[in-house]
Amino acid sequence: MGYRPIDPALKRRAVCLVLDENRSVPAVCGLLGLGPTALRRWVDQERQLRDTPPPTPEQVAKYEAELAALREQVATLEAEKAVLKKQLPFHMERLLGKRRRSSRR
């Protein structure tokens, strides 16, 4: 058997049947034609999401400040890279010397 894409709505329905309606994984697999390993993985992922508390406003502010600093750093690096790209041919010519074209062809 190969990989077959699963509709996200079907995934949500299967996980809800297991977690919210207390049905067993094998029963839901038989009902919806899913593999038990995949369904168990989806259920575990959903349990982790439900158990994770939402971030506090302080955490959100910290993440946003970090993100702004990283974006500024990326912009600086991109500008430096553009300057270096423009200067590269000049420096390569200085390092390697002008190449003479071969008269033999």
Order of alpha helices (4+ residues) and beta strands (2+ residues): alpha-alpha-alpha-alpha
